[in-house]
Amino acid sequence: MQKKLLIVGGGYLGAELAKALENDLEVTLVEQRRTFVHAPAMIRAVVKPALLDSALLPYDKLLSKGSVVLGKADSVDEYGATLVDGRRVNADYIVIATGSSNGVAFKPESDNIDDFRTVITGLHAQLKAAKSIAIVGAGTVGTEMAGEINDAMSEKKITLISSESSLFPTMPTKFGASLTSKLKKSGVEIRFGVKVDNLKSLTKPYSGSLHLSDGTLIEADLIIPAIGSRAESSLLESLPNINKEKNGRVKVDSYLRPSTYPNVFAAGDVASNGDAMTIVAIGRQIPWLTKMLKASASGKKLDQLKPYVPWKKAPLFLPLGPNKGNSYLIIATFGNWVTSKIKGKDLFITKYRKLFGLKV
Ligand SMILES: Cc1cc2nc3c(=O)[nH]c(=O)nc-3n(C[C@H](O)[C@H](O)[C@H](O)COP(=O)(O)OP(=O)(O)OC[C@H]3O[C@@H](n4cnc5c(N)ncnc54)[C@H](O)[C@@H]3O)c2cc1C
């Protein structure tokens, strides 16, 4: 008889892992939303809401042998999970992949996808009406957002605010320097080395004024907070001996186990394993999890298998609209052409539509 695998959370980690293992294990994927939200496309969807139709992907055709259960897991233990409505799913292996949340326009606030559509189309209307836009936070999402707005609505005055002294200071200098120069050339103002003292919301766009730590003031018709992801880890609190970090991620051991239960794993944004909170990191975790779970289901002990090793320096693709941007791959920084080919034009929509069994 096939061993049972329960995956909680059908984001990048959960959806792809379920598909990879459905022929080898009896897979159940528990997901609270009716559709998968393809996050990289949401930044462009704010300037081009029609993109929502190709980047919100229903779960019905994802699996052919495994099953997707629509529901929210309330607690998890070494035998399975109990859902909020009382249903129970039992399994031999459990993978928790409940991911993270972000600004309201970048990831849904709740399980209601219609509300999320309304937020994005609402922000699009605000953006069209605004003359000045301030983006607070110059990580990947904030910088891409500046590039997308500038590309689609070049008449807007955009200010990108960073507390760092340069863009992407942990990456090779050329990467951030080239992005800075492209943004500045197209008219985006970047304020480095300043903190906002009076940010009213960490997640919701609003209009008003920003007091910066250098004493200056920015008035903006639209302020977009882009200050990073927070792990959705409350579900893991039902496990013994977990160790949560400040950003909500739960520490896992080198076999991606967050607690003393040997058959319960956690991966993706919710798990702190040395990787960043990215799809690129998940792309490394999925093959390892697939191999490990197959081997374990066929009787191998975990300590006979190689532990997971995180990225040393992960690739990073940062488009500024469909045609511009920079990418870091292995040892070098690439420019507009490579970035556009790999990510800028399609935003990986084709890959995920195929995964979900949808027309491309
Ligand atoms: C705007 C934006 C753009 C991004 N672009 C890129 C990019 O270009 N490249 C890149 O590498 N990374 C990118 N990222 C980061 C990437 O989106 C995350 O790393 C990725 O979403 C993490 O995947 P995950 O499977 O861990 O979690 P998530 O994608 O967050 O999925 C978690 C899933 O679990 C479900 N869930 C949560 N709790 C429960 C529960 N209790 N019961 C049932 N279901 C539950 C949620 O509904 C969700 O579907 C981007 C992030 C944002 C916000």
The ligand as an ORCA input file, in Angstrom:
! r2SCAN-3c Opt
* xyz 0 1
  C       4.832     40.369     -5.111
  C       5.831     39.264     -4.948
  C       6.619     38.885     -6.005
  C       7.547     37.864     -5.861
  N       8.329     37.528     -6.925
  C       9.251     36.546     -6.791
  C      10.087     36.188     -7.891
  O       9.983     36.758     -8.969
  N      11.013     35.211     -7.705
  C      11.155     34.569     -6.510
  O      12.026     33.689     -6.396
  N      10.357     34.877     -5.459
  C       9.409     35.843     -5.564
  N       8.602     36.164     -4.510
  C       8.660     35.351     -3.278
  C       7.693     34.150     -3.423
  O       6.413     34.595     -3.773
  C       7.646     33.329     -2.150
  O       8.939     32.870     -1.864
  C       6.686     32.155     -2.346
  O       5.370     32.611     -2.470
  C       6.759     31.184     -1.170
  O       6.068     30.031     -1.521
  P       5.447     29.088     -0.402
  O       4.907     27.890     -1.116
  O       6.413     28.880      0.698
  O       4.268     29.947      0.223
  P       3.069     30.755     -0.441
  O       3.288     31.003     -1.878
  O       2.845     31.924      0.472
  O       1.860     29.752     -0.314
  C       1.361     29.338      0.913
  C       0.002     28.729      0.655
  O      -0.458     28.153      1.865
  C      -1.831     28.443      2.019
  N      -2.122     28.378      3.464
  C      -1.576     29.137      4.443
  N      -2.037     28.733      5.652
  C      -2.895     27.705      5.409
  C      -3.665     26.873      6.255
  N      -3.647     27.019      7.587
  N      -4.441     25.930      5.675
  C      -4.469     25.785      4.316
  N      -3.744     26.537      3.478
  C      -2.955     27.478      4.021
  C      -1.991     29.829      1.421
  O      -3.331     30.059      1.041
  C      -1.045     29.757      0.230
  O      -1.685     29.313     -0.939
  C       7.662     37.196     -4.626
  C       6.862     37.576     -3.544
  C       5.957     38.604     -3.692
  C       5.083     39.016     -2.530
*
